[in-house]
Amino acid sequence: METKLFDAELKVMGVLWREGEATAKHIAAVLGEEVGWNVNTTYTLIKRCINKGAVERREPGFLCRPLVARETVQAAETDELIGKLFDGSADQLFASLLGRKKLSAVQIERLREMVKAGGYALGVAFDGDADRCLAVDETGVLVDGDQMIAIFATEMKRKGSLRQNTAVVTVMSNYGFMNFARESGITVKTTKVGDRYVLETMLAEGYNIGGEQSGHIIFTDYMTTGDGQLSAIQLMAAMKETGKTLSQLTKVITILPQVLVNMEATVDMKAGLAESLEISAAVRACEEELAGEGRVLIRPSGTEPLIRVMVEGPSQEQITDIAHRIVKAIQETLS
């Protein structure tokens, strides 16, 4: 969708998406009751939606119908949100939602309930264009991209098809994946955030499995882009070939707790981050405290006045304390 719809205009669209078609008078009556708008306000908003090409109005009775689907607007709004607040990375959005325990409640709960109520072996969920896939195991537990890549890499290694014994992930992948790889004798290549960087590395160096925590997984033996349906098929194939349930397959990897803190930062603070010996020393001290069981990642945002501090480790209390200590060190050193 090329033209942005604002919140008030989306109220009009919401009525039309629910009802399919409605007269301007009916839309005004509904929004008068729901929002408290007067008739003139609603008519003005309908006209704006018409001018933007989102609504068609015709006689008799100024009958209106939507010209843009709810899913199209959702996709555009999601892309804008990811671009503005998450450096263009769906992984960061996913990690934020998952960390605040909102993703499972809002997006996955219905699938989880269906799987448990029906006694099914698994459930899968795709994004709008189905290039990403998440899963729910037979007990109703969410399975993310890191866990699926671990399962796929394990099975590919077992069958001798894991090229160069390597999996490709981004720097935002959970540190639990690194532990899994080390314990499984699998090499990990990490890239910058974004599936395009994963693909570039895979093609340049000849690897055949890689992806992101968000469920964008690439099998270059079959195609050079993420395909959620292919990921789901590969997941079911692993279950069938091993005779294991999905919850049993996910035991190859233990996902570690994660804390992500976004702190406000000036351009000068971002520039001084890499050169600061004091901050480097603070990070080293914290990593020594984690004793190889976690990590600290500091990234200046490329699109916002923010520095992102991410800490992963075995204890939620410990990593929360470490994250806030590092934020304090950055503030005291660079402010």
N, C-alpha and C positions, 0 to 999 in steps of 0.2 A: 504494500500500500504506500503510495507516494505522499499523500497528504495526511498529516497527523490530525487525529480527532482528539479534542480536549475533553476533560472530565464531564462537563455539562452536556456536550454533544453525545458522549457515550451513554448518558442517561436516556436520550431519545433512541439511540440505537438499541439499547437494552430492551425497550418496549417492543421494537420491531423484530428483534431476534427472537423474542419469546412468542410473539403472535403472528409473525410472518408478514401480515399486512394490517394496516390500521389507518383510520382517517386521522387527519390532524386534530380534529375535535376530540377524538377518543384518546389520542396520545396526551393532549393537554389535560384531559380529565384524570388520566392515570397518574401523570407526574404532579398534578395539583394535589392529589391525595398522598402520593408517596413522598414527595419532596417539598410540597408547599408552594410551587411556582404558580404565578398567574398565567392566564392564557397567552398574553402577549409575549411573555418570556419564552414559553414553549414554542410558539409560532416562529419567533426569531431564531431559535436554535434549530428548528426543523429546516428553515430556509438556509442556514449556514451548512447544514449537512447536505442539502440539495446542491448548493454551490460547490461543495467539495467533491461531489460525485459519489457520495456515500448513500444517498437516498434518491429514489425516483418518486415524483408526485404526479398524479393524474386524476382527471375527472372520472366519474362524478364524486363529489364530496371530498375532494382533495385527498384521495386515497394514496397512502404512502407505503412503499416497500423498500427493504434494504437492498442495496446494490453491492455491498461488501459483506463478506461472511465474518462472523464472530472470530473464527479461527485465524483469518487473515489479520485482523486487528490485534489479536493476542500475540501472533508471531511478530508483528511490527513493534508492539510495545515491549515484548520480551527482548528483541534485538536491541532496542534503544536503551533499555535498562542495563543489559549486559555491557553495552558499549560505554555508557556513562559511568557506571558504578563498579564494574568488575573487569576493567581493562580489556573488554572484548572477549573474555573467557567464560564460557558456560561452566567450566569446572569450578571457578571461584564462586559463581552463583550457587551451584549445587552444593559446594562445601559449606557455604554460608547457611543455606536452608537446612542442610542436614545437621550442621552444628547446633542450630537453634531448634532442632526437632520439629520443624514445620513441614518439611517435604513429605515425610511419611504420613503425617496427619492430613495434609491437604491433597496431595497428589496420589499417594499410594494406598491410602486406607481402604478405599473401596475394593481395589484389587486384592489387598491382603484379606479382607473379609470374604470375598468370593472364593479365594483359594482355600481358606480354612473351612468355610461352610461346605464347600463342595468336595473336600477331601482330595483336592488336585495335587499333582506332583510339583507344580510351579505355576507362577503367573508371570507374564512379561508386559512391560509398558513401553511404548514408543513415544518419541516427541512428534511434533507436527509433521515433519517430512520423513520420519522414521529412519533417520540416520543414526539415532542413538537408541539404546535399549537398556533398561534397568529390569531387574527381576525380583520376585518374591519367592522365597523357598516354601516348602510344604508346611512349615511352622508359622509362616507369616512374617518372616524376617527379611528386610530389604537386602538385596545383593547389588552392589554398585560396580562400576567399571573396573576399578582396581581388583576387586575380587574375581570378576569374570576373566580378566586378562591372566590372573594367576592360575585359574583353572585351565584356561586354554593353553598357556605356556607349559603347564605340568603335563597335560595330555599330549601336546605336540612333542615334548621332549621324550616322553615314554614311547611314542611311536617312531621317533627318529626323524621327525619332520620340522623340528624347530631350528631354523637356519642360524648357524653360528652360535647356537645355544643362547640366543639373546632375545629379550623383549624390550620394546621402546615405550617409555612413558614420559610424562612431563614433570617438571620440578614440583608441581602441586600434588602429585600422587602421594598417597599416604605412606609414611615411613615404614609402615607394616609391610608394604610391598617390597621394600629393600631388604627387610629381614627375611621375608619369604624367599626372595631370590638367592640370598646368601646361603640360607639353609638348604635350598634345593639345587645349588650348583648352577644357577642360571645367571648370566650376565645381564645387567640392566644398563641401557642407554637412556639418559635423560635429556629432554629438550626444553626449550622455552614453552610457555603456555600457548596452546593452540594446536588444533589437529593438523594444520598445514605444516607445522614444524615437525610433528611426529612423522607425517608422510614423507617429507623431504629427507629425513634421516633414514627412514626405511628404504626408500628408493636408492639413495646415494650409497648406502652401505650393504644393501642386500638382505635386510631382515624381513620376516614375514608375519610378525604379530606386534601390534602396538596400539596405543590408544590413551584415553583420558578417563579420569574418575567419573565423569558425567555419563559414561556409557557409549562414547563415540569410539568404536573399536574397528581397526583396519586389519583385514586379512589380505595381504598382497598376493597370496596364492590364487585369490578369486577376483579381487577388484582393488582399485586404488582410492577408495573412499569408504567412510563408515557406512554400514548398512545394518540397521537394527534387526531386521528380519533374519539376516544371515547370522548375526550374533546369537539370536534366540535359537536358531536351528543347530548351531555349533554347541550351544549349551545343552540342548536336549540330547544331541549325539553323545556328548561326554557322559551324560547320565546313563544312557542306554548301554554304551560300550563298557562302562565300568561297573554297572549294576548298583551304583551309589545314588542316594538321594542328593538333592542340591545342597541341603544343609551339611551333609557329609563331605561333599566336594569342597565347600568353602572352608573346611577346617585346615586346608593347606596354608591359609593366610590369617593372621590376626591383625585386624584393623586397630591402630592405636588412637587414643584420644587426641584431639586437635584443638588448638586455640588460635584464632585469627583476630588480631587487633589492628584496626586502621587508625593511625594517628595523623593529625593535620601537620602538613609540612610545607615550607616555602621552597622555592626553586633552589636557593642556596643550601638549604638543609639536605635536599636530595643530592645535590652535587657533592657535598662534603661527606656523604655517607660512606662511600667507598674508600675515601682517603683517611678516615678517622682511625687512628691507632687505638684510641680509648674504646671505641665501639667494637672494634675487632677483638680487643682483649676481653671485653665483656661477653661477647658471643662465644669466644673460646672457653671461657670459664664456665658458662652455662652448658655448653656441649660436653665439657668434662664432667659436669655434674650429672648429665644424662647417661654418661658412661657407655656410649655406643648404642643405647636403647632408644634414642630419639634424635631429634635435630632441631636446629633453629634456622629459619629462612627469613631474610629481610629483603623486601623488594620495594623500590620506589615506584609508585604508580606512573604509568606513561600518559594517563589522560586526566588525572585529578591531583589536587594538592595534598597527596597522602603518601605516607610510607606504611607499608603493610608488614606487620611482624607476625610470623606464623611459627608456632612451637608445637612439636609432637613428642609424645613420650608415654610411658606406661601409666602415669598417674595424672589425673585431671587436675588435682590440687597443685602438684608440682609444676606442671607446664603453665598453669595460669599465673603462678607466682613468678616464674621465669619470664613470661611474656611481659608482665608489667614492670619487672626490673629492667628489661632491655628498653622498653619504651621510656622509662625514666632516664636511663643512661643516654639515649638519643636526645631527649629534651634538654638535659643538663649540658651535653657536649656541643650540640649544634644550634640551640636556640639563641 
